[in-house]
């Protein structure tokens, strides 16, 4: 393995067009689960200039289109879009949600002696490492943090003339496999026409200093901090570029530092293992690393539609110790039910907790009292530190 290298990850803000769509799709999931915890939802959202379109399949309570449209407007308003080309009040919103396929329902539902099956085939990865206090890779963690802090201050009124659509990118230098310094930072942020690029730079730079530890950022040359490299970013959001649910899956996970199975999370209820098994594998990997038996852990799970048990599990502790890998795999098999139902019960996933996951990463967040980010708990350390 290469031990000395540069590695880069990016994040996007809640106002990025794709993240607007992720937020709306997860709002739909929460709306259904809030009324019926066993509801099924697969919702995709498209956004463009003053237009939002919802499509997908549902099974559960009947929800009127007017109610969903009102909630879509609430999402857009909370993000902060009151622009001529995309405004929460006058955007055109269409909904084309329809009933879930009976063929899919038959394969997924429990019946007779058949346990509930996975909602689709696929592979899911979970990863954790000890580079940060939340056991996430440093580049993606700090990329998220910059944009999250900017959004908080923008929405409170503390940060003025910065608009919702933003992106960040951080390059970290690693020596002997450990992060030692930040080599470059890129921030592209939508702004009002009332400020020029030098002013935007001064507005943004404090958030870099707030987000990245001093021991990593102190040596960076000012010329390696790039703010709005194109020179202007007034037109943004869905007016500047169309958005779709599920186009930022690497941003949602590990920033490229670990594999991604390929399936998006947002817009899917937790019977879809694209979402729930990815959460479960992160939960397992995080507890492994938190137990201190490994500095890094990668776990893969594989499922087939309609089949309850995982078809395979792969564990890699990056130590060239196959015996330890097999030991961890044995502990997981003995202590965790990784069927779709078992995952949902273990992590309490049949709750309206998903809208808040749609921006700034699904991992590396603090568990919340309502059950959100339950997969970030480190309450199973004892299993791996025996």
N, C-alpha and C positions, 0 to 999 in steps of 0.2 A: 504493500500500500504506500502511496505517496504521503509523506508526512509534512512537507513544506510546500505550501500552495496558497493561491488566492481563491476565495469562493464568494460568489455574489448571489443575493436574493432580493426580490422586490416585493412590495406590498402596494395595495391600492386602497383608497379611502372609501367610505360608505357612499360618497357621491359619484364614484366612478360608475359609468353606465351599466356595466355588468353587475356591480354590487347593488345598484338600485334594484335590478331585476332579482338578484338573490334575496334581497330584503323583502320584496313584495311576495315572492314565492314562499318564503318561510312564514310570512304573515298569514298566507292562506293555510299552510299546515297548522299553525297555531290556532287559527279560527276554528278549524274542524276538530282538532284534538281538545280544545277548550270545551266543546259541546259534547263530544263523544271520544273518550280516550282510545277506542279501538277503530277510529275512522281511518280510512285509507286515502292517501293524497299523493298524486304525482303532478306537480304544477310547474309549468315553464312560463316565463315572462319575457316579453320583448318590449323594449323601450326605444323610441326615436323622438324626433322633434315633436313635442307636445302630443305624444301618442304612447299609450301603454296597452298591450294585448296580453291577456291571460289565456293559456290553453292547458289541457291536461285531463286527468281522470281522477274521480273521487268516489268514495263510498262512505256513506254516513248520513249525517243530518242534512236536511235541505236548507240551504242558505241562499237567500235572495241575492241576485246580482247587485242590487242597489246597496246592500250592506257591504259586499266585498269592494265595490267601487269606492264607497266612502272610506273604507280602511286603506285602500290604495292611496287615496289622497292624503290620508293621515301620515302614511309612510313618507311620501314625497315631501310633505310639509316639515316633518321632523328632520329629515336629511338636510333641508334648507333650500329647496329649489323654489324660488319665486322670480324666475327669469322669463324674459319674453319667449324664448324658445323651449322652455320647460317649466311649467308653473303648476303647483299642486291644485290650484283652484280651477283652471280652465283646460287642463290637458284632457284629451279625448281618451276614454278608457273603455275597452271592450273585453268581455269575458266569454270564453268558449269552453268552459269546463263541462265534462260530461261523465257518465257513469263508467266505473272501472270495468274492464273486460271480464266477462264471466269465466273465460279460460284461465286468466291469471288468478282470479279469485279461487277457482277450484284447486289450483296447484298450491296456493299459499295457505288456505284455511285448514284448520284442524278438523278432522271428521273421523268418526269411528275410532280405530286404533292408530290412525295417522296423526302424528303431531304436526303442528304448524310448520310449514316449509318456508324456506328463504323466498323473498319476493323477486329474486332474479339470480342468475348465475353471476360469477365475477370473483375477482381477487381484491383483497383489501390489505393495506399495510398500516402498521403502527410503529412509531419510532420515538425514542427518547435519548437524550445525551446530557451530560453534566456541564455543558458549556455556559448555561445560565441558571438562575435560581428556579426557573419554572421548567427546567429540563428540556429546553428547546434549543435548536441551533441558533447561534448568535446572529447571523445575518438576517434571518426572517424575523426573529424576535424584536430586534431594534428597528427594523423597517416598519413593522406594525406600530411600535410604540410612538415613533415620531408622528405618524398620521393620526393615531388615536388622540394624542395630546393636542395636536392642532385642531382636531374636530371638536374636542371638548371646549376649548377656548373660543373657537369660532361660534359655536352654538350658544355660549354664555354671553357673548358680546365682548369678551376680552381681546380676541384677535379679530381685527377689523380689516376689511378690503380683501379678505381671502374667501374664495367661494368653495362649494362642496367637492368639486372634482380634483383629486390629487393622486400622485403616485410617488413612491419612494424606492430607492435602490441603494443597497449598502454592499461594499466589497470589503471583506475581512481577510487579513493575512493570518495564515496558520503556520506555526512552527512546531514540529514534532506532534502534529495533530491537534494542537491547542490554539485557540484564537489569541493573538497577541496584540493586534492593532487594526484599526479601521484605515483602509487605504483611500477610499473615496466614498462620497455620499452624493446621490442624485435626488433632487426633489423637484417635481414638476407640479405646480399647483395653479388652478384656476384663480383668477383675481379680478377685481373690479377695474374698469378703465381709468379709475381715479389715481392709480399708483403705477409707477414705472418699474422696470426690472430691478434697479438698484434698491428701491424701497421694498419690493417683494423679498429680495435676498435678506434684508435686515429684519423683516418680519418673521422669516422662516428660521434663520440661523439659531435663535435661542432654543428651538425645539430639538435641534440636533444635540446641543449641549445638555439639555434636560434628559434626553432619552438614552444616550450612550455613556457608559462608565468612563470616567476620566482616564483611567489607565489604558483604555483602548483608543480614545479619540485625541489625546493630548498631542500626539506627534503628527497629526494630519496637516498637510499644507493647505492653505486657504484656496489654492488653485485647484485642489481636488474636491472641492465642494461645488457642485453644479446645481444651480437653481434656475429652473425654466430655460434649459439650453436652447430651445427654439427661439427665445427672445420675446414671446408674447403668448399669453394663454387666457384670453378673455372669454372666448366661446368654448364651452365645455359641457360636460354631462351628456345626456342623451341628445341634446341639440347638436353637439359637436361630433358625436360618434354613437352609433346604435349600441344597445346593450342586450345581452341574453343571459338567462340563468345558466350557471354552470361553466362559464368560460374562464374562471380564475381558480381552478382546482389546485394548482401548485401553491398559489398564494394562500389558499385555505388550509394547507397542510404544513409542509416542512421547507418550503422555499427551494425545493430541488435537492436538499441535502439527503433525502431518502426517497425511495420509489413511491409512486402513487399508482393505485390500482386502475385508475382510469375513470371511475364513476364520480359524478358530482354529488354533493350533499344536499344543497338547498332545494327546497320544494318537495322533498320526499319525507313521508312519514317513516317512523322507525322500524316498520316491518321490512323496509328496503335495506338489505345488508350493505349496499353501497355506503349507507350512512352509519347504521348501528354497528356493523362489524368493524368499520374503520375507527369508530369511537372505542369499541371494546379492545381492539389491538393497541391503540394508543394507551388505554388504561393499563393494560398488562405491561407494555414496554416501560411506561413511566414508573410503575411500582417496582419493576425489576431494577431499574437504574437507581431509584430512590432507596432501595435496600442496600446499595453500594456493592453488590456483587459484580457489577459491570459498569464501565463508563458510558457505554452505548448499547442500545438494544434495538433490533429490528425484528418485527414479527409480521408474518404473512398468514392470512386465512383465506381459504377458498370455499366457495359455495356453489350449489346447483339449485336452480329454481324448483321449488316444491319439496326440497330435501332439507330436513331439519338440522342434521349434524354437519359440521365443516368437513369438506372432502380432504383437506390437508392443512397442516400447520408447519410453518418454517420459523425457526428461531436462530438468530445470529447475534452473538455477543461481541463480535469483532476481536476475539482474543485468540483465535486459532486453537481453541480448546473445545473439541467436539464433544467431549464428555460433559462439560458444563452446559453446552447448548442442549444436549439431550436431557440433562437433569432439569433445566428450566422448563423444557417442553413437557416433561413428565409431571412436574408440579402444576403446570397449567391444566393439563388433562385431568388431574386428580381433584382440582379445587375450583374449577370454573365451568359453568354450563354455557357453552358458546353456541347453542342453538339460537335462532332468532328470538324465540320467547324468553330463553334464559338470559340473553343479553339485555332485553328490554326490562326484565324484572330486576336484574342485577344493578343496572344503572338508572332505573326509574325513568325510562324514555317516553312513556305514553303521556306526556304532559306538554302544555303549550310553552315550550322553552326555547324555540328555535330561531325566532326572529332576531334575537340578540347575538346569535352566532354568525350572522350573515356577513359581518365585516370585522376586520382585524384578526382573522384567524379563528379556527375552531379549536385550536390547541394552544397551550401555554396561558390559559385564562384561569381566573380564580373560581372555584366552585361557588355557586350561589345558593341562597337559602330556599329558593323555589325549585331547586333541582337542576338548574342550568349548569352545564359544564361538570356534571357529576363524574364524567370520565377523567377529570383532572385530579381527582382525589388520590392520595397516596395512603389508603387505608388497608392495603394488602401487603405491605412491606414484610410483615412477619412471615408470610408464606415463603418468601424467597430468601430470607435471612436466617432460615433454620440452621 
